[in-house]
Amino acid sequence: MTFEVVKPGLLTTIQDLGRPGYFHLGIPEGGAMDRAAMRIANMLVGNPEDAAGLEAVFMGPELKFNDDALVAIGGAEMPVLVDGQERDCWSSFTVKAGQTLKFGYLKTGARIYIAIAGGIDTPPALGSRSTYPIGALGGFEGRALAAGDTVPVGQATSAAKERALDRTLLAELPKPVELRVLPGLYWHRLTEGSQKQFFDDEWKVAPEADRMGYRFRGGNPMEFVEREQPFGAGSDPSNIVDGCYSYGSIQIPGGSEPIVLHRDAVSGGGYFTIGAIISADMDLIGQLQPNTPVRFKQVDMQAALSARKERTARLDKIRSALS
Amino acid sequence: MKTRYSYGGDEHIFVEMDEEMSLDAFFKSLAMSNAARDADIEGVREICPANASFQVRYDPEVIAPEDMMAKLKELEEKAINAEKRLETRIIEVPVFYQDPWTHDCVMRFRERHQDPTGTDLDYAARINGYDSVEAFIEAHHSAPWFVSMVGFVSGLPFLYQLVEREKQIEVPKYLKPRTDTPKQTVGYGGCFSCIYSVRGAGGYQMFGITPMTIFDADEEVSYLKDFMVFFRPGDIVKFKPIDRDEYDRIVKEVEEGTYEPRSASVIFDLEDFNGDIEATNAKLMEALNDV
């Protein structure tokens, strides 16, 4: 079966859970920014959790289905319309051949995930269908969807049936938003005052936030521990000899605007990083709209591992509720 | 050299051989990342070697972070005694210096630069003590380079010049990274040259452009049919200055599938190099010129 892209929205890409294994060549893992939402949307239509679906940011696409399909929407809150009739997010519903799926204005969050029973069936690249536009890799011809594209969908499984998620099982967006940070990497380059200030300041998501990195603004500029710059690093105190970047690591070029490296991150570079957002909070970042006030919160490894466990337990609960 | 270990969140361990760049640090990082790969530690998801550091991504549900840290520290001893000798290849990479496309980009992002009144080349030549841009360009292409890291974006090589420390060129990165860089730009930041494999963001100074495709997701380019990424750590590169006509000719040959980069197999031995840089480079060039 297939569907047609009538309007692509702002930036709608095909994503699954990513292509690990090529970061050492500069090809990022990629995949859905909000992995949990992509997994749950897939569960709702009876797909394997790593099936490919669509990720749309801020604005939904308009899609015309050429065949009957079972569809589910997860992630951000956005009115879902099938030929003008409202459907629920976090539930699966049938779209008949010839019907059009479209979306209203974004209410909360930033990214919606559209799963279709059978999963999107474009050719995988390096083991994944995720779109990495910079490398023209994966997705639909290596790019975001455009009007007029006809997208293939695979065979639905026998588990494809209408169902709804009990929303109390979902993690709530914390208010105010707090992102937990494990300091490390080049943390020692900041003065003690700056280390403290970084956590005391209120930051705002900058408009440039994207799949490569989320940029933050509004805090105080960093102060560096004085040193003679090491050979090969470059003269700015924020420069280092180019090294690897961890997913979730926070680089601060020039010491002014922190950038959290996300799913389509560059694999390395010459700006210092002060530590990393814990893995359990990475999904949440993908749901932050520009201008959202954010605080960074210092945690230790123990807290990072407990948060991972909590996240796994929550997904397990959802999995058993939907199976 | 002082090795520093750090956690990068709960999924990564970052190991820095040395704060500063040197071939010794590179070889130690390569040896350690190879040893980590050979050790086949359960829970390791990926090993990323870099210029003077490397990173391991692991699953903390399979192996506890402190256990992974301890295992990597054990490997350090082994790496110190590893042979610093590589069987590799030397490749000639044509470069059109001062080309119109990077020049246009240089001008577009002037407000993010240390010296908004000049060009990246003017600035780099001046702060490195060269009398002219021409003399600076000659220094850039006259001695070979060593690929000390592949990454940033798809298949981008970082290159370290095979000359004495006092002859190394050093420039800062842009004050604020650019949002655009032409594909195949030859850039410079810190002590590294790079070739931007794809169009996109970048913080390096821009010197020129190569007509040679080095990343092809479709694997259609004649010399990228086996794998989409051209460079590997340890490759040796000799830049060859070309003019507009030669640039256009090579672009056409790449498109038509007739271009083959000039390259030869060589052995690079770090001790030989440290013992006599000129003789080692002359031997490398001989291998390339014999092709």
Contacts between the chains, C-beta under 8 A, distances in Angstrom:
chain1	res1	chain2	res2	distance
A	20	B	45	6.1
A	20	B	46	6.4
A	21	B	45	7.9
A	21	B	46	6.1
A	23	B	46	5.6
A	23	B	48	5.6
A	23	B	57	7.3
A	23	B	151	7.5
A	24	B	46	6.5
A	24	B	47	6.6
A	24	B	48	4.2
A	24	B	49	6.6
A	24	B	150	7.1
A	24	B	151	6.7
A	25	B	150	5.5
A	25	B	151	6.7
A	25	B	154	6.9
A	25	B	155	5.6
A	25	B	229	5.1
A	26	B	150	6.3
A	26	B	151	4.1
A	26	B	152	5.3
A	26	B	153	4.9
A	26	B	154	5.1
A	26	B	155	5.9
A	26	B	156	5.3
A	26	B	197	7.4
A	27	B	154	5.1
A	27	B	155	7.7
A	27	B	229	7.9
A	125	B	217	6.7
A	132	B	154	7.9
A	134	B	153	5.8
A	134	B	154	7.0
A	134	B	198	5.5
A	134	B	199	7.8
A	134	B	200	5.1
A	135	B	153	6.9
A	135	B	154	3.9
A	135	B	198	6.0
A	135	B	215	6.9
A	135	B	217	5.6
A	136	B	198	7.6
A	136	B	217	4.6
A	136	B	218	7.7
A	137	B	154	7.4
A	137	B	217	4.6
A	142	B	217	5.9
A	182	B	7	6.3
A	182	B	9	5.3
A	182	B	10	6.5
A	184	B	6	4.4
A	184	B	7	4.6
A	184	B	8	6.1
A	184	B	9	7.6
A	184	B	14	7.4
A	185	B	6	5.4
A	185	B	8	5.5
A	185	B	14	5.8
A	187	B	6	8.0
A	212	B	201	7.6
A	230	B	18	7.8
A	230	B	19	4.0
A	230	B	20	3.7
A	230	B	21	7.6
A	231	B	20	4.1
A	231	B	21	6.0
A	231	B	22	7.6
A	231	B	165	7.2
A	231	B	168	7.6
A	231	B	170	7.4
A	231	B	191	6.6
A	232	B	20	5.7
A	232	B	21	3.0
A	232	B	22	7.9
A	232	B	51	7.6
A	232	B	52	7.6
A	232	B	160	7.9
A	232	B	168	7.7
A	232	B	170	7.0
A	232	B	190	4.8
A	232	B	191	3.7
A	232	B	192	7.1
A	233	B	19	7.6
A	233	B	20	7.2
A	233	B	21	7.6
A	233	B	190	5.1
A	234	B	170	7.2
A	234	B	171	6.9
A	234	B	172	4.2
A	234	B	173	5.1
A	234	B	189	5.8
A	234	B	190	4.2
A	235	B	170	7.8
A	235	B	172	4.4
A	236	B	172	5.3
A	236	B	173	6.8
A	236	B	175	7.1
A	239	B	172	6.3
A	239	B	173	5.8
A	239	B	189	7.8
A	239	B	190	6.4
A	240	B	19	7.9
A	241	B	19	7.0
A	241	B	20	6.4
A	241	B	21	4.6
A	241	B	51	5.6
A	241	B	52	5.1
A	241	B	53	7.5
A	241	B	190	6.2
A	241	B	191	7.8
A	242	B	50	6.6
A	242	B	51	5.5
A	242	B	149	6.4
A	242	B	152	7.7
A	242	B	158	5.7
A	242	B	189	7.3
A	242	B	190	6.5
A	242	B	192	6.0
A	243	B	14	7.3
A	243	B	16	6.8
A	243	B	50	4.5
A	243	B	51	6.7
A	243	B	52	7.2
A	243	B	53	4.2
A	243	B	55	7.6
A	244	B	14	6.7
A	244	B	48	4.5
A	244	B	50	4.8
A	244	B	53	6.6
A	244	B	54	6.7
A	244	B	55	3.7
A	244	B	151	6.9
A	246	B	8	3.0
A	246	B	9	5.6
A	246	B	11	7.2
A	246	B	12	3.9
A	246	B	14	6.7
A	246	B	55	6.5
A	246	B	57	7.7
A	247	B	9	7.4
A	247	B	11	6.9
A	247	B	12	7.4
A	247	B	57	7.8
A	248	B	8	7.8
A	248	B	9	4.9
A	248	B	11	7.8
A	249	B	8	5.6
A	249	B	9	6.9
A	249	B	12	7.9
A	253	B	173	7.8
A	253	B	175	8.0
A	253	B	176	6.3
A	253	B	177	5.9
A	253	B	203	6.9
A	254	B	175	5.6
A	254	B	176	6.2
A	266	B	151	7.6
A	266	B	152	4.8
A	266	B	153	5.8
A	266	B	201	7.7
A	267	B	48	6.3
A	267	B	151	3.9
A	267	B	152	6.1
A	267	B	153	7.7
A	268	B	48	7.2
A	268	B	50	5.5
A	268	B	149	6.6
A	268	B	151	4.3
A	268	B	152	5.6
A	269	B	152	5.5
A	269	B	203	7.1
A	270	B	173	5.4
A	270	B	189	5.3
A	270	B	190	5.6
A	270	B	192	7.8
A	270	B	203	6.7
A	271	B	173	7.3
A	271	B	177	7.9
A	271	B	203	7.1
A	273	B	8	7.5
A	275	B	8	7.6
A	275	B	9	7.3
A	276	B	7	8.0
A	276	B	8	5.0
A	276	B	9	3.0
A	276	B	10	8.0
A	276	B	12	7.0
A	277	B	9	6.6
A	278	B	9	5.9
A	278	B	10	5.6
A	279	B	9	6.2
A	279	B	10	5.3
A	279	B	11	5.4
A	301	B	7	6.6
A	301	B	10	6.4
A	301	B	65	5.7
A	304	B	9	6.9
A	304	B	10	4.0
A	305	B	10	6.1
A	305	B	60	6.0
A	305	B	65	7.7
A	308	B	10	6.4
A	308	B	60	6.8
A	308	B	61	7.4
A	312	B	61	7.8
